[in-house]
Amino acid sequence: MVSSLFNKTLAQSNATPLCFSISSTPFRHNHTITSAYFSAVFSSLGLSSNLFALVVLAKTFHHTKSRSRSSFLLFLGGLVFTDFMGLLVTGSIVVSFHITHFNWRQLDPHCHFCNFMGMSMVFYGLCPLLLGTTMAVERFIGINRPFARSTAITNSRACLTVAMVWVTAGCISLLPLVGLGSYHLQVPGSWCFLNISSRPLDMAFGLIFSLVGLLSLAVSFLLNTVSVVTLLKVCCGQDSAQRRRDYEVEMMVQLILIMTIASVCWCPLLMYILKTVVSSLTVEPFSVLFYLRLATCNQICDPWIYILCQESRLRRVKADPDCDPN
């Protein structure tokens, strides 16, 4: 009985599930106490920042009279909530790995856990980029087509739009489960992500992920540029006294900062994936790890934009309730 059970376990250990097929597990990696502290502090800082930002946004939404601003705040709330959940899900797995040093093959022999984390990485990576584009579209319509927007955007439609973005990102993250691409364990063995290779299916999924992300940033840049130019014309025109839109300028400043941080954090990883799969280059695992950590910084930097801007706005609203026009 014991012998047969041992042979069965040995046979399972010799098998190579798909998510470990390009990995040499366990990785030769020094699990220093610094790694555990870094991951824990990184995740804790991001979670606390996003949680604080959610509280600030809720307070600001309560004091807001402008419908255009309230819908914008709902988009911001969806973005903050997404960042919070992304750090909570992926951060808990990474921190657990560095603390317990668990063996992925023993814990996840059928790759279900690895696939879940890979899906989470793709989903929570694409959502902020797509939501940033959605907010850029909303501001573009609100500034350049204010009359069309006044009857088109309501709070319920804003919530529905955020849900549609989540569904879109979710559908993309599910593609490897239906055969388009695959998720694999990555160096140093604490996370799973899409397989960056020139194999046809992996290449197709890598192109989808990178091009959707880069296209989102490009559309955001184009629409935000047009919106800023329009606002400058309005504010500097002859009728600037009658058409001052301080709250419009404030929202655009936040949106520009969100786009800039997202571009700095995500472009290196997206460009690396695109270049690698198109040129059939050899993947450098530690380069991918560095770019991924840089991308994750987006979830920590973003909340402070909302916290600083919204707290300032909230103080002005409390001091002068009429400063937030309908």
Disulfide bonds with the S-S distance in Angstrom:
Cys19-Cys111 2.00
Cys114-Cys192 2.03
